[in-house]
Amino acid sequence: MIDLFFDNYGDVTLPNSAKAKIAFYFKTQEHLDTSKGHIEKALAEIGESSTLILANTQKSSQAEIDEFNRLNNPDSQKRVLLLIGKGVEGWNCPSLFACALIKEQTTSSNFVLQASTRCLRQVEGNTYPAKIFLDTKNRLILDKELEENFGTTLGRLSGHTAETEEVEIRIRKMELPKLEISRLVPRVVRDERAPTEIALHVPTDVEDPPPIVRNLLTPNFTRGRSTSPLTGIEESEKIQVTNGTTDCYALARRIGTNYHLPLMETLKQLRRLYPEGEIPNGHLYPLFQQVESQLQNYKVIEDEVSEVLALIHTHDDEGNLLFEKDSDGSYIHRLRIQKRNAERMRADRLLFEQEDLPDQHDVSFHYTPYNFDTKPEREFFEVILDSLNTSIENVEIFLFTGGLTDPKKTDFHFEYQGIDNNYHRYFPDFVIVKNTGEFYIVEIKSERDRMNPIVEAKRKAVERLEALQSNDRFKYHILYTDTEFMRENVPEINNVFAWIQNKK
């Protein structure tokens, strides 16, 4: 369910830039807590952070309630909502694109109808339909409530939902050049000036645990106004709490393991301080503080490492095939597209077959068709490939890479830190690779995205890597365009040609 939501709505926003959200409705806190673990795991599997989750119940803190009330703000980063007794009648959340009714219904109330219709409101400028996830029981309830309140059924409504069709992408090339890049990997090391030995002393500021007071009670047969069947008598007893101990060897091992200190030297110091071999547990925390205060001389250094990115993975690390195979043995990848979108893509020539533009030197179409998102993407592809047909220069491949965005099937993605301070994956649109191994990454964006904080975060992340490469290993550029792509971007396209032709 989580992966389906992010497949459909991962990059979807309202015209005001508010991100698409999904709401899960639960009946009990126990059910919510159990399901939350599964939802966090599902998010991790698709590379999303658990900080996207917001729980809201009758017991929520004021901070959680405030976060819930600002979900429609474009800067709200919460996208997965876990609700008990919230988010039904009277709740207006235009950025809610999906509902999952986990709450089991045992009454004839119209809760299912109210919860379902939260994500069915028409929002101006939005062309994406909503999704409702129901189990069989809640589906029957919703069907009945639709009939009673609106004189319709799910069956009739389904006839009006957007039809979809399946687009089959056929992988043509599995043997593609691997892209080599350099990265900086942080590593924590001990400062050369850090001491290799520590000096411990018996803590002197440890307070003894307070005694436990045991009061003696006797049955109260008269009770009177008292609500208790027992009443206290004056006699009481103080019970002294004895502090547990840890032997010196066990603590020396813990210190040595946690702080990379020699075991025997640490053990020798502890036995000198505690000749009987036992350390009061109340002394453990102060002793660890002593170690910490003497071993704070660590620093972070960055090592430059080389990494090779595969443009396509056909199998995972365990040898399992990641693609389907057709009767001819070819690898295929399936896309589910709304019929109206597929019709638009064909009308705008965005589903681009190999036959639509001859590739004289077979440098492109590692899969077919290419599924471009916009006309400028298609136009950029046409103008570059047309030029390569005339003069191949030293280009090995020229690929559209924006259609294959499964991190299991390609390494060609980069990490960037989003405005939510979490790390996300970014899959660029195009790559041109020379016989020398140098490559040029190109991204096509609308002019209105020029100051988009997410686009800026992606750009800065890749440009930091670009600056790190020796010998100009790769270049990265974003082409912003409005409507007249070719006319607006002549200098940028000429820069790409200059790179291909080894011109400065």
Buried (B, 14 or more C-beta within 10 A) or exposed (E): BBEEBBEBBBEBBBEEEBBBBBBBBBBEEEBBEEBBEEBBEBBEEBBBBBBBBBBBBEEBEEEBEEBBEEBBEBEBBBBBBBBBBBBBEEBEBBBBBBBBBBBEBEEEEBBBBBBBBBBEEEBEEBEBEBBBBBEEEBBBBBBBBBEEEEEEEBEEBEEEEEEBEEBEBBBBBEEBBEBBBBBEEEEEEEEEEEEEEBEBEEBEEBEEEEEEEEEEEEEEEEEEEEEEEEBEEEEEEEEEEEEEBBBBBEBBEBBBEEBEBEEEEBBEBBBEBBEEEEBBBBBBEBBBEBBEEBBEEEEEEEEEEEEEBBBBBEEEEEEEEBBEEEEEEEBBBEBEBBEEBBEEBEEEBBBBEBEBBEBEBEBBBBBBBBBBBBBBBBBBBBBBBEBBBEEBBEBBBBBBBBBBBBEEBBBBBBBBEBEBEBEBBBBBBBBBBBEEBBBBBBBBBBEEEEEBEBBBBBBEBBBEBBEBBEEEBBBBBBBBBEEEBEEBBEEBBEBBBEBBEEEE
